[in-house]
Structures are given as structure tokens and as C-alpha cells.
Amino acid sequence: MKWFSSISIKPEIAQLYLAVMDDIFKSNEGDRYSEIMRLKADFDKRMTMMDKAAEKLVNDELDKYAYKRLKENLTRECNEIRLRIDQLKTG
């Protein structure tokens, strides 16, 4: 541990390092925000699909078995999207 205390960094190098770390942090935050927005759009798209399928069911344009399968798949996908959004928000 003694050798570690003998290491010194020039102030200008330390400032440059901090600036690079700040850029990386801002870039990652921007990427995270973009991914959350993309996932929210995917979620909304699937919810719209469920609404349209329910409307088709009511209008006898879709049988109840096809509707059930579609709803189960879309519900599962929506749950996965919600989980991923929560992970991105907390991590």
C-alpha cells in the first residue's frame, strides 16, 4: 500500500480525467433516456394493438381464441417492457 501513496497525478491530468468521466456519464444517461423513450413507444404500440383486437372481438371480426392468444402475448410483452423500463430507471 506504500507504493500507492507515492503515486501522484498532475492536476491537469486529473481535470482531463474528470472531464472524460463526465462525458461518459452524460452519454450513458442520454442513452438510457433514449432507450426508455423507445420502450415506452413500444409499450404504447402494444396497448393500441390490444385495444384494436378488443374492438375486433366485439365486432365479431376476431374469434375469442385468437383474441385470447393475442392478448396473452401482448400482456407478457408489456410486462417485460415495464420491467426493462424500471431497470433502466433504477440502474
N, CA, C and O atoms as a GROMACS GRO file, in nm:
protein
  364
    1MET      N    1   0.082  -0.118   0.000
    1MET     CA    2   0.000   0.000   0.000
    1MET      C    3   0.087   0.126   0.000
    1MET      O    4   0.040   0.233  -0.038
    2LYS      N    5   0.212   0.113   0.042
    2LYS     CA    6   0.301   0.229   0.044
    2LYS      C    7   0.326   0.283  -0.096
    2LYS      O    8   0.334   0.404  -0.117
    3TRP      N    9   0.338   0.192  -0.192
    3TRP     CA   10   0.364   0.236  -0.329
    3TRP      C   11   0.248   0.319  -0.384
    3TRP      O   12   0.268   0.409  -0.466
    4PHE      N   13   0.128   0.289  -0.339
    4PHE     CA   14   0.010   0.361  -0.387
    4PHE      C   15   0.016   0.508  -0.343
    4PHE      O   16  -0.023   0.597  -0.419
    5SER      N   17   0.062   0.533  -0.223
    5SER     CA   18   0.069   0.670  -0.173
    5SER      C   19   0.180   0.750  -0.241
    5SER      O   20   0.182   0.872  -0.233
    6SER      N   21   0.271   0.682  -0.307
    6SER     CA   22   0.379   0.752  -0.375
    6SER      C   23   0.340   0.797  -0.515
    6SER      O   24   0.415   0.871  -0.579
    7ILE      N   25   0.225   0.755  -0.564
    7ILE     CA   26   0.179   0.794  -0.697
    7ILE      C   27   0.114   0.932  -0.689
    7ILE      O   28   0.032   0.959  -0.601
    8SER      N   29   0.152   1.017  -0.782
    8SER     CA   30   0.089   1.149  -0.788
    8SER      C   31   0.043   1.175  -0.930
    8SER      O   32   0.103   1.129  -1.027
    9ILE      N   33  -0.064   1.250  -0.941
    9ILE     CA   34  -0.121   1.283  -1.070
    9ILE      C   35  -0.117   1.434  -1.085
    9ILE      O   36  -0.154   1.509  -0.994
   10LYS      N   37  -0.072   1.478  -1.201
   10LYS     CA   38  -0.069   1.622  -1.226
   10LYS      C   39  -0.213   1.674  -1.229
   10LYS      O   40  -0.303   1.605  -1.276
   11PRO      N   41  -0.235   1.794  -1.178
   11PRO     CA   42  -0.371   1.849  -1.174
   11PRO      C   43  -0.439   1.855  -1.310
   11PRO      O   44  -0.559   1.830  -1.321
   12GLU      N   45  -0.364   1.889  -1.414
   12GLU     CA   46  -0.426   1.897  -1.547
   12GLU      C   47  -0.469   1.759  -1.598
   12GLU      O   48  -0.568   1.748  -1.670
   13ILE      N   49  -0.397   1.654  -1.560
   13ILE     CA   50  -0.435   1.517  -1.597
   13ILE      C   51  -0.562   1.478  -1.519
   13ILE      O   52  -0.653   1.416  -1.575
   14ALA      N   53  -0.566   1.513  -1.393
   14ALA     CA   54  -0.683   1.482  -1.311
   14ALA      C   55  -0.806   1.553  -1.366
   14ALA      O   56  -0.914   1.494  -1.372
   15GLN      N   57  -0.792   1.680  -1.407
   15GLN     CA   58  -0.904   1.755  -1.464
   15GLN      C   59  -0.951   1.691  -1.595
   15GLN      O   60  -1.071   1.680  -1.621
   16LEU      N   61  -0.856   1.648  -1.677
   16LEU     CA   62  -0.889   1.583  -1.804
   16LEU      C   63  -0.963   1.452  -1.777
   16LEU      O   64  -1.062   1.421  -1.843
   17TYR      N   65  -0.915   1.376  -1.681
   17TYR     CA   66  -0.980   1.250  -1.644
   17TYR      C   67  -1.123   1.274  -1.598
   17TYR      O   68  -1.215   1.202  -1.639
   18LEU      N   69  -1.143   1.375  -1.514
   18LEU     CA   70  -1.277   1.407  -1.466
   18LEU      C   71  -1.368   1.452  -1.580
   18LEU      O   72  -1.487   1.419  -1.581
   19ALA      N   73  -1.313   1.528  -1.675
   19ALA     CA   74  -1.393   1.573  -1.789
   19ALA      C   75  -1.435   1.454  -1.876
   19ALA      O   76  -1.549   1.449  -1.923
   20VAL      N   77  -1.345   1.360  -1.896
   20VAL     CA   78  -1.379   1.240  -1.974
   20VAL      C   79  -1.486   1.159  -1.902
   20VAL      O   80  -1.581   1.113  -1.965
   21MET      N   81  -1.471   1.142  -1.773
   21MET     CA   82  -1.570   1.068  -1.695
   21MET      C   83  -1.707   1.137  -1.700
   21MET      O   84  -1.810   1.071  -1.708
   22ASP      N   85  -1.707   1.268  -1.694
   22ASP     CA   86  -1.832   1.345  -1.703
   22ASP      C   87  -1.898   1.323  -1.839
   22ASP      O   88  -2.020   1.305  -1.846
   23ASP      N   89  -1.820   1.325  -1.947
   23ASP     CA   90  -1.874   1.299  -2.082
   23ASP      C   91  -1.933   1.159  -2.091
   23ASP      O   92  -2.041   1.140  -2.148
   24ILE      N   93  -1.864   1.062  -2.036
   24ILE     CA   94  -1.913   0.923  -2.039
   24ILE      C   95  -2.044   0.913  -1.962
   24ILE      O   96  -2.138   0.849  -2.008
   25PHE      N   97  -2.049   0.975  -1.846
   25PHE     CA   98  -2.171   0.971  -1.764
   25PHE      C   99  -2.288   1.034  -1.839
   25PHE      O  100  -2.397   0.977  -1.844
   26LYS      N  101  -2.266   1.151  -1.898
   26LYS     CA  102  -2.372   1.219  -1.972
   26LYS      C  103  -2.417   1.138  -2.093
   26LYS      O  104  -2.535   1.134  -2.125
   27SER      N  105  -2.322   1.074  -2.159
   27SER     CA  106  -2.355   0.991  -2.275
   27SER      C  107  -2.440   0.872  -2.232
   27SER      O  108  -2.540   0.840  -2.297
   28ASN      N  109  -2.400   0.806  -2.124
   28ASN     CA  110  -2.476   0.690  -2.075
   28ASN      C  111  -2.616   0.731  -2.031
   28ASN      O  112  -2.712   0.658  -2.057
   29GLU      N  113  -2.629   0.845  -1.966
   29GLU     CA  114  -2.760   0.892  -1.923
   29GLU      C  115  -2.848   0.921  -2.044
   29GLU      O  116  -2.968   0.891  -2.044
   30GLY      N  117  -2.788   0.980  -2.149
   30GLY     CA  118  -2.864   1.008  -2.271
   30GLY      C  119  -2.908   0.880  -2.338
   30GLY      O  120  -3.021   0.870  -2.386
   31ASP      N  121  -2.820   0.780  -2.342
   31ASP     CA  122  -2.854   0.651  -2.399
   31ASP      C  123  -2.967   0.585  -2.321
   31ASP      O  124  -3.059   0.528  -2.379
   32ARG      N  125  -2.959   0.595  -2.191
   32ARG     CA  126  -3.061   0.536  -2.104
   32ARG      C  127  -3.197   0.603  -2.129
   32ARG      O  128  -3.299   0.536  -2.141
   33TYR      N  129  -3.196   0.735  -2.137
   33TYR     CA  130  -3.319   0.809  -2.162
   33TYR      C  131  -3.378   0.770  -2.298
   33TYR      O  132  -3.499   0.749  -2.310
   34SER      N  133  -3.294   0.762  -2.399
   34SER     CA  134  -3.341   0.724  -2.533
   34SER      C  135  -3.403   0.585  -2.532
   34SER      O  136  -3.506   0.562  -2.594
   35GLU      N  137  -3.340   0.493  -2.461
   35GLU     CA  138  -3.391   0.356  -2.454
   35GLU      C  139  -3.526   0.352  -2.380
   35GLU      O  140  -3.617   0.280  -2.420
   36ILE      N  141  -3.538   0.430  -2.274
   36ILE     CA  142  -3.665   0.436  -2.202
   36ILE      C  143  -3.774   0.491  -2.293
   36ILE      O  144  -3.886   0.438  -2.294
   37MET      N  145  -3.744   0.595  -2.368
   37MET     CA  146  -3.844   0.653  -2.458
   37MET      C  147  -3.883   0.554  -2.567
   37MET      O  148  -4.000   0.545  -2.604
   38ARG      N  149  -3.786   0.479  -2.620
   38ARG     CA  150  -3.816   0.378  -2.722
   38ARG      C  151  -3.904   0.268  -2.664
   38ARG      O  152  -4.000   0.224  -2.729
   39LEU      N  153  -3.873   0.224  -2.544
   39LEU     CA  154  -3.953   0.120  -2.479
   39LEU      C  155  -4.095   0.168  -2.449
   39LEU      O  156  -4.190   0.092  -2.463
   40LYS      N  157  -4.108   0.294  -2.408
   40LYS     CA  158  -4.242   0.348  -2.383
   40LYS      C  159  -4.324   0.351  -2.512
   40LYS      O  160  -4.444   0.322  -2.509
   41ALA      N  161  -4.260   0.384  -2.623
   41ALA     CA  162  -4.330   0.384  -2.752
   41ALA      C  163  -4.372   0.242  -2.790
   41ALA      O  164  -4.482   0.221  -2.839
   42ASP      N  165  -4.284   0.144  -2.766
   42ASP     CA  166  -4.318   0.003  -2.792
   42ASP      C  167  -4.436  -0.041  -2.705
   42ASP      O  168  -4.526  -0.110  -2.751
   43PHE      N  169  -4.433   0.001  -2.578
   43PHE     CA  170  -4.542  -0.032  -2.486
   43PHE      C  171  -4.674   0.026  -2.537
   43PHE      O  172  -4.775  -0.044  -2.542
   44ASP      N  173  -4.672   0.153  -2.574
   44ASP     CA  174  -4.794   0.218  -2.624
   44ASP      C  175  -4.845   0.149  -2.751
   44ASP      O  176  -4.966   0.135  -2.770
   45LYS      N  177  -4.754   0.108  -2.836
   45LYS     CA  178  -4.792   0.038  -2.960
   45LYS      C  179  -4.865  -0.092  -2.927
   45LYS      O  180  -4.967  -0.124  -2.989
   46ARG      N  181  -4.814  -0.166  -2.832
   46ARG     CA  182  -4.877  -0.293  -2.794
   46ARG      C  183  -5.014  -0.270  -2.727
   46ARG      O  184  -5.107  -0.347  -2.748
   47MET      N  185  -5.024  -0.166  -2.648
   47MET     CA  186  -5.153  -0.134  -2.586
   47MET      C  187  -5.256  -0.097  -2.693
   47MET      O  188  -5.373  -0.134  -2.683
   48THR      N  189  -5.213  -0.025  -2.794
   48THR     CA  190  -5.302   0.010  -2.905
   48THR      C  191  -5.346  -0.116  -2.978
   48THR      O  192  -5.462  -0.129  -3.018
   49MET      N  193  -5.254  -0.209  -2.996
   49MET     CA  194  -5.288  -0.335  -3.061
   49MET      C  195  -5.392  -0.412  -2.980
   49MET      O  196  -5.484  -0.470  -3.036
   50MET      N  197  -5.377  -0.411  -2.848
   50MET     CA  198  -5.476  -0.478  -2.762
   50MET      C  199  -5.613  -0.412  -2.774
   50MET      O  200  -5.715  -0.480  -2.781
   51ASP      N  201  -5.615  -0.280  -2.778
   51ASP     CA  202  -5.742  -0.208  -2.792
   51ASP      C  203  -5.808  -0.242  -2.925
   51ASP      O  204  -5.929  -0.265  -2.930
   52LYS      N  205  -5.729  -0.246  -3.032
   52LYS     CA  206  -5.784  -0.278  -3.163
   52LYS      C  207  -5.836  -0.422  -3.168
   52LYS      O  208  -5.939  -0.450  -3.228
   53ALA      N  209  -5.762  -0.512  -3.104
   53ALA     CA  210  -5.806  -0.653  -3.101
   53ALA      C  211  -5.936  -0.666  -3.023
   53ALA      O  212  -6.024  -0.742  -3.064
   54ALA      N  213  -5.950  -0.594  -2.913
   54ALA     CA  214  -6.074  -0.598  -2.834
   54ALA      C  215  -6.191  -0.544  -2.917
   54ALA      O  216  -6.302  -0.597  -2.911
   55GLU      N  217  -6.165  -0.440  -2.991
   55GLU     CA  218  -6.268  -0.383  -3.078
   55GLU      C  219  -6.311  -0.484  -3.185
   55GLU      O  220  -6.429  -0.498  -3.214
   56LYS      N  221  -6.213  -0.553  -3.243
   56LYS     CA  222  -6.244  -0.655  -3.344
   56LYS      C  223  -6.323  -0.770  -3.282
   56LYS      O  224  -6.412  -0.826  -3.346
   57LEU      N  225  -6.289  -0.805  -3.160
   57LEU     CA  226  -6.363  -0.911  -3.091
   57LEU      C  227  -6.510  -0.871  -3.073
   57LEU      O  228  -6.600  -0.949  -3.099
   58VAL      N  229  -6.531  -0.750  -3.028
   58VAL     CA  230  -6.666  -0.700  -3.005
   58VAL      C  231  -6.746  -0.695  -3.136
   58VAL      O  232  -6.866  -0.720  -3.137
   59ASN      N  233  -6.677  -0.663  -3.245
   59ASN     CA  234  -6.743  -0.652  -3.376
   59ASN      C  235  -6.747  -0.786  -3.451
   59ASN      O  236  -6.778  -0.789  -3.570
   60ASP      N  237  -6.715  -0.894  -3.382
   60ASP     CA  238  -6.713  -1.028  -3.442
   60ASP      C  239  -6.619  -1.040  -3.562
   60ASP      O  240  -6.645  -1.116  -3.655
   61GLU      N  241  -6.510  -0.964  -3.560
   61GLU     CA  242  -6.410  -0.972  -3.665
   61GLU      C  243  -6.291  -1.058  -3.622
   61GLU      O  244  -6.199  -1.082  -3.700
   62LEU      N  245  -6.294  -1.102  -3.497
   62LEU     CA  246  -6.185  -1.183  -3.442
   62LEU      C  247  -6.248  -1.282  -3.344
   62LEU      O  248  -6.329  -1.245  -3.259
   63ASP      N  249  -6.208  -1.410  -3.359
   63ASP     CA  250  -6.268  -1.508  -3.266
   63ASP      C  251  -6.201  -1.500  -3.130
   63ASP      O  252  -6.090  -1.450  -3.116
   64LYS      N  253  -6.272  -1.550  -3.029
   64LYS     CA  254  -6.227  -1.533  -2.891
   64LYS      C  255  -6.096  -1.606  -2.862
   64LYS      O  256  -6.021  -1.563  -2.774
   65TYR      N  257  -6.066  -1.715  -2.933
   65TYR     CA  258  -5.941  -1.788  -2.909
   65TYR      C  259  -5.821  -1.711  -2.963
   65TYR      O  260  -5.716  -1.703  -2.899
   66ALA      N  261  -5.838  -1.654  -3.081
   66ALA     CA  262  -5.731  -1.572  -3.138
   66ALA      C  263  -5.708  -1.448  -3.051
   66ALA      O  264  -5.594  -1.408  -3.027
   67TYR      N  265  -5.816  -1.389  -3.004
   67TYR     CA  266  -5.806  -1.273  -2.916
   67TYR      C  267  -5.732  -1.308  -2.787
   67TYR      O  268  -5.645  -1.234  -2.741
   68LYS      N  269  -5.767  -1.423  -2.729
   68LYS     CA  270  -5.704  -1.464  -2.604
   68LYS      C  271  -5.554  -1.484  -2.623
   68LYS      O  272  -5.474  -1.437  -2.541
   69ARG      N  273  -5.514  -1.552  -2.730
   69ARG     CA  274  -5.371  -1.572  -2.757
   69ARG      C  275  -5.299  -1.439  -2.777
   69ARG      O  276  -5.191  -1.416  -2.722
   70LEU      N  277  -5.360  -1.353  -2.857
   70LEU     CA  278  -5.300  -1.223  -2.884
   70LEU      C  279  -5.287  -1.141  -2.756
   70LEU      O  280  -5.183  -1.080  -2.731
   71LYS      N  281  -5.392  -1.140  -2.676
   71LYS     CA  282  -5.389  -1.064  -2.551
   71LYS      C  283  -5.283  -1.119  -2.456
   71LYS      O  284  -5.211  -1.041  -2.393
   72GLU      N  285  -5.272  -1.250  -2.444
   72GLU     CA  286  -5.170  -1.310  -2.356
   72GLU      C  287  -5.030  -1.270  -2.401
   72GLU      O  288  -4.946  -1.233  -2.319
   73ASN      N  289  -5.004  -1.278  -2.532
   73ASN     CA  290  -4.872  -1.243  -2.583
   73ASN      C  291  -4.842  -1.095  -2.561
   73ASN      O  292  -4.733  -1.059  -2.515
   74LEU      N  293  -4.937  -1.010  -2.593
   74LEU     CA  294  -4.916  -0.867  -2.576
   74LEU      C  295  -4.901  -0.829  -2.429
   74LEU      O  296  -4.822  -0.741  -2.395
   75THR      N  297  -4.977  -0.893  -2.342
   75THR     CA  298  -4.966  -0.866  -2.198
   75THR      C  299  -4.828  -0.907  -2.147
   75THR      O  300  -4.766  -0.834  -2.070
   76ARG      N  301  -4.780  -1.023  -2.190
   76ARG     CA  302  -4.646  -1.068  -2.150
   76ARG      C  303  -4.540  -0.969  -2.198
   76ARG      O  304  -4.450  -0.932  -2.123
   77GLU      N  305  -4.551  -0.927  -2.325
   77GLU     CA  306  -4.454  -0.832  -2.380
   77GLU      C  307  -4.460  -0.698  -2.306
   77GLU      O  308  -4.356  -0.638  -2.278
   78CYS      N  309  -4.578  -0.652  -2.273
   78CYS     CA  310  -4.592  -0.527  -2.198
   78CYS      C  311  -4.529  -0.538  -2.059
   78CYS      O  312  -4.464  -0.444  -2.013
   79ASN      N  313  -4.548  -0.651  -1.995
   79ASN     CA  314  -4.486  -0.671  -1.863
   79ASN      C  315  -4.335  -0.672  -1.873
   79ASN      O  316  -4.267  -0.616  -1.786
   80GLU      N  317  -4.282  -0.734  -1.977
   80GLU     CA  318  -4.136  -0.736  -1.997
   80GLU      C  319  -4.084  -0.595  -2.022
   80GLU      O  320  -3.978  -0.557  -1.972
   81ILE      N  321  -4.158  -0.518  -2.100
   81ILE     CA  322  -4.118  -0.380  -2.129
   81ILE      C  323  -4.119  -0.297  -2.001
   81ILE      O  324  -4.026  -0.221  -1.975
   82ARG      N  325  -4.225  -0.310  -1.921
   82ARG     CA  326  -4.232  -0.237  -1.793
   82ARG      C  327  -4.114  -0.271  -1.703
   82ARG      O  328  -4.054  -0.182  -1.641
   83LEU      N  329  -4.080  -0.398  -1.696
   83LEU     CA  330  -3.968  -0.442  -1.614
   83LEU      C  331  -3.838  -0.379  -1.662
   83LEU      O  332  -3.757  -0.331  -1.582
   84ARG      N  333  -3.818  -0.378  -1.793
   84ARG     CA  334  -3.695  -0.321  -1.850
   84ARG      C  335  -3.688  -0.170  -1.824
   84ARG      O  336  -3.581  -0.117  -1.793
   85ILE      N  337  -3.800  -0.102  -1.836
   85ILE     CA  338  -3.803   0.042  -1.807
   85ILE      C  339  -3.768   0.066  -1.660
   85ILE      O  340  -3.688   0.155  -1.630
   86ASP      N  341  -3.826  -0.012  -1.571
   86ASP     CA  342  -3.794   0.003  -1.428
   86ASP      C  343  -3.646  -0.021  -1.402
   86ASP      O  344  -3.584   0.051  -1.324
   87GLN      N  345  -3.588  -0.122  -1.469
   87GLN     CA  346  -3.445  -0.149  -1.452
   87GLN      C  347  -3.361  -0.030  -1.499
   87GLN      O  348  -3.264   0.008  -1.434
   88LEU      N  349  -3.399   0.028  -1.611
   88LEU     CA  350  -3.324   0.143  -1.663
   88LEU      C  351  -3.338   0.265  -1.573
   88LEU      O  352  -3.243   0.342  -1.557
   89LYS      N  353  -3.455   0.283  -1.515
   89LYS     CA  354  -3.476   0.398  -1.427
   89LYS      C  355  -3.397   0.386  -1.297
   89LYS      O  356  -3.352   0.487  -1.243
   90THR      N  357  -3.381   0.264  -1.248
   90THR     CA  358  -3.312   0.248  -1.119
   90THR      C  359  -3.162   0.222  -1.135
   90THR      O  360  -3.087   0.239  -1.039
   91GLY      N  361  -3.120   0.183  -1.252
   91GLY     CA  362  -2.981   0.143  -1.267
   91GLY      C  363  -2.896   0.236  -1.339
   91GLY      O  364  -2.777   0.210  -1.356
   0.00000   0.00000   0.00000
